[in-house]
Amino acid sequence: MKKWMTVIMVVLLICILSACSFGAAKNTYEESGVLTAWAWDPLFNVAALEMAGEYYKQEDEDFKLQIIENGQKDIVQRLNTGLSSGTMHGMPNIVLIEDYRAQSFLQAYPDAFYDLSDYFDIDDFADYKKAPTSFEGGQYGVPFDTGVTGLYLRTDYLEEAGYTPEDLTNITWDEFLEIGKDIKEKTGKYMISINPNDPDDLRHMIQTAGVWFTEEDGRTADISDNEAVKEAVRIYNALQEEGIAHINTDWSSRVSAFNSGAVVSVAVGNWMTPNIKAEESQAEKWTVVPIPRLPVEGAVNASNLGGSSFYVLNIPGKEKAAEFLASTFGSNKELYQDLVTEIGAIGTYLPALDGEAFQIRDDFFGGQKIIADFITWMEEIPSVNYGMHTYAVMDILIGEIQKYKSGKSLEEALEDAQKQAEGRLSN
């Protein structure tokens, strides 16, 4: 009997402690006045939140913000686990979400997020950021950084092969392929580095055409009859088949490819700039031109890769969190000057983009105004609806691309990808 009483007391004690723990997580703002925020990348997103917090303290000297840094995948997992449980225990007041993933949360958990429509003007931001951050007439995300793409080029390698940056400006991916073959033959250098298991190039390729892997509703699979997807997969495979692509397996080997001088170009979002500049011995050997476009009607030499926005959870402190975001990332021109100067973050808040900080010349890139150039290209990015299935479709395509490389026809591979996507997206 005493043994069972002991067991019961232990269980009760655990329950009491657990309840206290959940209560503290749930009522942090109510009890202490401290807002919590989840973000990844301490040198970029976390640093931006810290700067914003310092700015807001000028309006509210008692303002307190606790920033909890986790990897993006960890944040996604914690959000899904917490929100799917039906409670808001342990959730942050503010969370950073990648634009590709935003709709999967807004559509799956619409009541979990706080509508920010009355706090700032979404028309002050780049058009392509609107679709990912809104849902059913409500504005739930404050747009933050841009993933505007560019084609980084080694000018010394181009010169060795008889080319200039102008020869690769406003070209198609087919032209890029032919130039790459010539440069590889003359210099022995790979034209680009890609990861077959994480083909993010497909995303920025097809957005040049103003379409996505799904139709405009963001829900219906659009693969087999999508000319942009077909051309992107064809070109992506050709880069490998023609032997001009260096193969990387992860982030480290991707960065090593250009830091070591193995590749001529890097086609990626502007957030790669700090990694390129990390190899100081290559100063004045790089330039940036517009991203190549797909050879389809209506495609442009501008696209996006990545980018994220801030969201407010529908829990105590939501009004204060909304006011903080609106006063900083939603309207503060001076903050954006500091963001681009101190951490290289190019925001998408249009009124701030004509500031002096965005016009500076970068000596590493031979005095090029790369920030100003990225802004010009950002304004041309086609707006698409990423929907809530981007990564699910990417997983399917990775498998079918491997079969295409092994001899399956492109048409058959895309038809099978369409069928698989229809089955997964309907669940």
DRENLORO-795220 format. One line per 8 residues: number of its first residue (from 1); their letters; for each residue x, y, z of C-alpha. Coordinates in steps of 0.001 Angstrom, whole numbers, plus 524288, in hexadecimal, padded with zeros to 5 digits. Example, Ala and Ser with C-alpha at 12.3 -4.5 7.8 and 13.67 -1.06 7.14 Angstrom:
! residues 2
1 = as = 8300C,7EE6C,81E78 | 83566,7FBDC,81BE4
//
This chain:
! residues 427
1 = mkkwmtvi = 80000,80000,80000 | 80B0A,80944,803C1 | 811B8,805E3,7F6F5 | 805CA,809C5,7EF01 | 80402,8164D,7F6D3 | 81214,819CC,7F3B4 | 80FE0,81768,7E52B | 8038A,81FA9,7E552
9 = mvvllici = 80A7A,82ACE,7EC49 | 81598,82A85,7E25D | 80BFB,82AF0,7D70A | 804A7,8364B,7DD30 | 8114D,83D88,7DF78 | 81550,83BB0,7D136 | 8081D,840AB,7CCA7 | 808F9,84C98,7D575
17 = lsacsfga = 816A9,84FC4,7D0B5 | 81297,84DD9,7C282 | 806E9,856B4,7C44A | 80F85,8610C,7CA5E | 818EF,85FCF,7BF12 | 80E55,8612A,7B4B5 | 8083D,86C64,7BC13 | 81517,873C0,7BC61
25 = akntyees = 8171D,8718F,7ADDC | 80963,875BE,7AACC | 808FB,881E2,7B342 | 816DB,886F9,7B1DF | 81267,89416,7AC8B | 80730,89548,7B634 | 8100C,8928C,7C1C6 | 81C95,89982,7BDE1
33 = gvltawaw = 81978,8A25B,7B26B | 823D3,89B78,7AA3B | 820E3,89836,79BFE | 82740,88C0F,79667 | 82BA4,88A32,78852 | 8309A,87E4F,780EF | 83A35,8801D,775B3 | 845A4,8795B,76F25
41 = dplfnvaa = 85330,87E6C,76B35 | 8594F,8865D,77642 | 8611D,88EF1,76CF0 | 8557D,8929B,7648B | 84783,890E2,7695E | 84A86,890C1,777EC | 85371,89C7E,7764C | 8489C,8A39D,76F00
49 = lemageyy = 83EF2,8A117,77A15 | 848E7,8A608,783E8 | 84ABB,8B292,77C2C | 83C0E,8B457,77B00 | 83AAD,8B264,789A8 | 84477,8BD3D,78C56 | 83D1C,8C65B,7834D | 83020,8C369,789EA
57 = kqededfk = 835B8,8C639,79758 | 836A1,8D459,79306 | 827CA,8D451,792D3 | 825CD,8CB62,79E88 | 8313C,8CAF3,7A7F7 | 82AF1,8BF9A,7AF49 | 82A1D,8B70B,7A328 | 82FEA,8A979,7A4C5
65 = lqiiengq = 83231,89F72,79A27 | 837C0,891CD,79C16 | 83CE0,88C09,78F5B | 83E3B,87D4D,78ED5 | 8471C,8789D,783D6 | 84498,86B6E,77D6B | 8471D,865B1,76FFD | 83C43,86801,7662A
73 = kdivqrln = 838A3,85994,7657F | 837EA,858FA,77458 | 82ED7,864B6,774AB | 82615,85E9D,76A57 | 8256A,851FF,7720A | 822A2,858D2,77EFC | 81803,8611D,778D3 | 8116B,8556E,7728F
81 = tglssgtm = 81243,84D6E,77F0A | 80D1B,8585C,78799 | 80250,85D32,77EB6 | 7FD82,84F92,77B1A | 7FBF2,84C66,7897D | 7F086,855D0,78A07 | 7F6B2,85E52,79482 | 7FFB2,86A15,79441
89 = hgmpnivl = 8084E,865A3,79F77 | 81659,869A2,79D8C | 813D7,87155,7912C | 81B4D,87E11,78E9B | 814E6,88B3C,78C98 | 81C9B,88D63,7800C | 821DF,88331,776A3 | 829BD,8842F,76A25
97 = iedyraqs = 82496,87B88,75F21 | 82A6E,87963,751AD | 8216A,87E5A,746EE | 820D4,870FC,7406E | 81B48,86B29,74CFB | 81250,87610,75194 | 805D3,8718A,74B0C | 8072D,863E7,750AC
105 = flqaypda = 805C4,869EE,75E32 | 7FBB5,87471,75B0C | 7F2AE,86ADF,75437 | 7F45B,85FBE,75DD8 | 7F358,8682B,76A31 | 7EC09,874A5,76658 | 7E7B6,877B0,77440 | 7F575,87693,7799C
113 = fydlsdyf = 7FA5D,88318,7732F | 7F6DE,89141,775DF | 7F1DE,899DD,76AD1 | 7FB13,8A56E,76913 | 7F326,8AC8D,75EB2 | 7F06F,8B858,76767 | 7FE87,8BA26,76BB0 | 805FF,8BCEC,75F19
121 = diddfady = 80411,8BEEA,75078 | 80789,8B2D2,7488C | 807C6,8BB3F,73C34 | 81475,8C109,74161 | 81B14,8B40C,73E7B | 81F6C,8AD06,73221 | 813DC,8A6E8,72B14 | 81956,89917,72AE7
129 = kkaptsfe = 81946,898D4,739D8 | 80A9B,89AEA,73AC3 | 80585,88D89,736A8 | 80DAF,88597,7404B | 80A78,88E3A,74BFB | 7FBC6,88FC7,74A59 | 7F030,8869C,74B9E | 7E1A8,88862,748CD
137 = ggqygvpf = 7E259,8972D,748DD | 7EA9D,8982E,75520 | 7F8C7,89C7F,755F0 | 80024,893AF,75F48 | 80E6F,895D7,75C39 | 81735,8A1C5,75C96 | 82049,89FA8,750ED | 82EA6,89FC0,7544A
145 = dtgvtgly = 83A20,89C17,74BA5 | 83A4D,89A01,73D25 | 83F72,88DEE,73684 | 841E2,89579,729E3 | 84B22,88DA0,7217D | 85721,89144,719B9 | 86188,88A80,711BB | 86E93,88C59,718A2
153 = lrtdylee = 879D5,88B57,70EED | 88895,889DA,70FBB | 88D33,8946E,70679 | 89B12,88F03,7059B | 8961E,881D8,700C1 | 88D46,88894,6F6E8 | 89899,8909C,6F1BD | 8A120,8847A,6F08F
161 = agytpedl = 896AD,87E4A,6E7FE | 89469,88A8A,6DFE7 | 887AE,88F01,6E614 | 8830A,89B0F,6ED66 | 87814,89C5C,6F77C | 86FE0,8A2E7,6ECFB | 8701C,89629,6E556 | 868C1,88FBB,6F093
169 = tnitwdef = 85F72,89AF2,6F375 | 850EB,898BB,6F0CF | 85318,88B75,6EA88 | 84B0E,87EF8,6EA75 | 84EFF,8728D,6F178 | 851A1,86C25,6E457 | 85B4A,876F9,6E11A | 86151,87521,6EE85
177 = leigkdik = 862D8,866AA,6EB8C | 869D8,86905,6DEA0 | 872EF,87349,6E470 | 875BC,86A2C,6EFC2 | 879E3,85F4B,6E6A4 | 8833D,86872,6DFB0 | 888FC,86DB1,6EC57 | 88AC1,85FF7,6F1D8
185 = ektgkymi = 89229,85C07,6E599 | 89AF6,86801,6E603 | 89D80,86914,6F4A8 | 89A1D,85BE5,6FA87 | 8912F,862C2,7044D | 88378,85E4C,7076A | 87924,86856,703FD | 87088,86633,70FE6
193 = sinpndpd = 86EF6,85D92,71BED | 86248,8564B,71E94 | 85CE7,84C60,72833 | 85454,841EF,7219F | 84E3C,83EA8,72EC9 | 84A6C,84CD1,73165 | 847AE,85319,72420 | 8442B,860BE,728B5
201 = dlrhmiqt = 84831,86599,71B2E | 83B50,8602A,71610 | 833E7,869B1,71EAC | 83A9D,87610,71A17 | 83A9E,87128,70C04 | 82BF0,86F59,70AE1 | 8289E,87BF4,71212 | 82F3C,8837C,7070D
209 = agvwftee = 82374,87F0F,6FF11 | 819B4,883DA,7093F | 8144A,87655,70C61 | 815D7,86BF9,716D0 | 8148E,85D41,71894 | 8064C,85F7E,71BB1 | 7FBC3,86773,71500 | 7F810,87520,7197A
217 = dgrtadis = 7EFBB,86F82,7245C | 7FC14,86A0F,72AA4 | 7F570,85CD5,72C68 | 7F420,85665,71F1D | 80034,84F79,719E9 | 80563,8556A,70D40 | 810F2,84D6A,7088A | 80EC8,8450A,6FC70
225 = dneavkea = 80901,84FED,6F3F6 | 81164,85AB1,6F9DA | 81B14,85F5E,6EF8F | 82359,8667A,6F9B5 | 824D3,85A58,70221 | 82827,85233,6F625 | 832A2,85BBB,6F1AD | 83843,85D3E,6FF55
233 = vriynalq = 839AD,84E87,70123 | 83F82,84D0F,6F37E | 8499A,857B2,6F5DB | 84CA9,8530D,7038C | 84F8D,8458A,6FE52 | 85758,84AF8,6F2E4 | 86044,85279,6FC09 | 86437,84559,701B3
241 = eegiahin = 86449,83D86,6F520 | 86CD8,84770,6EE17 | 876CC,846A0,6F90E | 876C8,8550B,6FC6C | 870C0,85385,709ED | 878B9,850F3,71616 | 870F3,847F7,71F1B | 86FD0,84BD6,72D5B
249 = tdwssrvs = 8695F,8441C,7382D | 866B8,84E3C,742B2 | 86845,85C7D,7467C | 876AF,85B57,749C8 | 87A7B,85512,73CE8 | 87224,85EEF,7359B | 8794D,86A5C,73BD0 | 8865C,8638C,73A12
257 = afnsgavv = 883D8,8625F,72B77 | 884B7,87100,72958 | 88DBE,87480,73496 | 897BD,86AD4,72F31 | 8969D,8703B,72179 | 890A7,863FB,71B78 | 8851B,86AB5,714F6 | 882E9,87652,70C1D
265 = svavgnwm = 8757F,87A5F,710EC | 86BCD,87979,71C13 | 85D47,87ACE,718FC | 85691,87D6E,725F0 | 84FD5,8872E,72EF3 | 856C0,8937D,7337B | 8586A,88DB1,74106 | 8642E,88647,73BA8
273 = tpnikaee = 86C3F,892CA,73A93 | 872CC,891AF,74802 | 87771,883DF,744D7 | 87D39,88820,737EB | 8841E,89398,73E62 | 8896C,88A9A,748F0 | 8948A,886C2,73FBC | 89BCF,893B8,74028
281 = sqaekwtv = 8A609,88F42,73654 | 89B7D,88FD9,72BC4 | 89898,89E55,72DC7 | 89604,8A5AD,72119 | 894BA,898C9,719C7 | 885D9,89807,71AF0 | 87A55,89F38,7151B | 86BA3,89CE5,71539
289 = vpiprlpv = 8623F,89D3C,7099C | 853BF,899C3,70858 | 84FEA,88B80,709A5 | 84DEE,88430,6FCB5 | 83FCC,8821E,6F891 | 838EF,8760D,6F38F | 83708,87555,6E4C8 | 8283E,876A7,6E5D5
297 = egavnasn = 81F16,881A0,6E20F | 81DF3,88C61,6EC35 | 829CC,88860,6F447 | 8322F,89336,6FA1A | 8400D,8943F,6FF4D | 83BB4,89562,70D6B | 837C2,88B7A,717B9 | 83770,88810,7260D
305 = lggssfyv = 83D81,87D66,72E5B | 83A07,87CC0,73CB5 | 83607,888B3,74473 | 82DFC,888FB,750EA | 82431,890FC,758B1 | 82021,89322,766DB | 81351,88DF3,76C62 | 80C1A,8903D,77934
313 = lnipgkek = 805A9,884F4,78079 | 7F7EE,886F1,785A0 | 7FBB2,88685,7940C | 7FCD0,8908F,79F08 | 80624,89B4F,79ACF | 80192,89AEE,78CB7 | 7FE0A,8A965,78C72 | 80B4E,8AD58,791BF
321 = aaeflast = 81244,8A431,7885F | 80AA3,8A9FB,77CF8 | 80DD8,8B7D7,78135 | 81C40,8B46E,7825B | 81CF9,8AE6D,774BF | 81507,8B962,76E98 | 81D7E,8C3EC,774C3 | 82A2D,8BD84,77073
329 = fgsnkely = 82A10,8B45F,764C0 | 81CF3,8B9D1,7604F | 82081,8C836,75F6E | 82E04,8CC42,7646A | 836A6,8D134,75950 | 84240,8D383,7624A | 84201,8C57E,76708 | 8431B,8C08E,75923
337 = qdlvteig = 84EEC,8C93C,756C9 | 855A6,8C2D5,76259 | 85155,8B534,75E58 | 85798,8B623,750EE | 863D4,8BCD9,75635 | 86681,8B43C,761FD | 86196,8A6C3,75E14 | 85F36,8A7CC,74F7A
345 = aigtylpa = 85093,8A573,75073 | 84924,8AAF6,744D6 | 83B4A,8ACE5,7496A | 82F40,8ADD2,740D9 | 829F8,8BA71,746FB | 8295D,8C315,73AE6 | 829B0,8D0AF,7414E | 836FC,8CD85,7472E
353 = ldgeafqi = 83D98,8C8E3,73AD6 | 841B4,8D635,735CF | 84A14,8D8C5,741E2 | 858A6,8DB54,740CB | 85C43,8CE2C,746BE | 85651,8C75B,73AF6 | 85EF9,8CF00,73184 | 86C4D,8CBCC,73711
361 = rddffggq = 876E3,8C602,72E6B | 87CC5,8B8FF,73244 | 88B70,8B883,73060 | 88B60,8A9B0,7309C | 88322,8AA12,7243E | 88BAA,8B417,71D98 | 883CF,8BFA1,7226F | 876E9,8BA6E,71D45
369 = kiiadfit = 86A94,8BF59,723FB | 865E5,8B183,7260B | 85B64,8B530,72FF5 | 85579,8BF03,7268B | 855F9,8B4EC,71BB7 | 84F4C,8AAA9,72414 | 84490,8B464,7273F | 84270,8B725,718D1
377 = wmeeipsv = 84115,8A8A3,71615 | 83874,8A6C4,7221E | 82E72,8B00E,71C7F | 82D6A,8A749,71079 | 82B46,89A56,71796 | 81EC7,893C4,712CA | 814DD,89195,71D90 | 81060,8837A,71F2A
385 = nygmhtya = 8085A,87C08,72912 | 8118B,87247,72FA4 | 805E3,86BAC,735EC | 80828,861EB,740D9 | 80E59,85691,73984 | 81B43,85BA1,73417 | 823FB,8522E,73B5C | 81AE6,84698,7395B
393 = vmdilige = 81B66,848D0,72AAC | 82A22,84ABD,72B11 | 82BB1,83D71,7318E | 823D4,8372B,726AD | 82B92,83E07,71C0F | 83892,839F2,721E7 | 834A8,82BBF,72065 | 82FA1,82D5D,7128C
401 = iqkyksgk = 83B84,8352A,70E3D | 8441C,829DC,71270 | 83BE2,820B9,70A08 | 83CD4,82A71,6FEC5 | 84BA2,82A2B,70009 | 84B25,81B5B,6FFA4 | 84413,81B0C,6F29B | 835CC,81DF2,6F544
409 = sleealed = 83033,827D5,6EB98 | 82E22,83597,6F0A3 | 81FBB,8353A,6ED08 | 81D87,82870,6F444 | 82513,82D2C,7002D | 81CD8,8397D,70117 | 8101E,83206,6FEEC | 8138A,828D3,70A07
417 = aqkqaegr = 8175C,8346D,7127F | 80A1D,83A8B,70F73 | 802E2,82E39,713AC | 80AA2,82D14,72044 | 80894,83B70,7235B | 7F9FF,83A7A,720EA | 7F94E,82F23,72A60 | 8013B,835D1,734F6
425 = lsn = 7FB1C,84344,7339D | 7ED62,83DB0,73492 | 7F02A,837D6,741F2
//
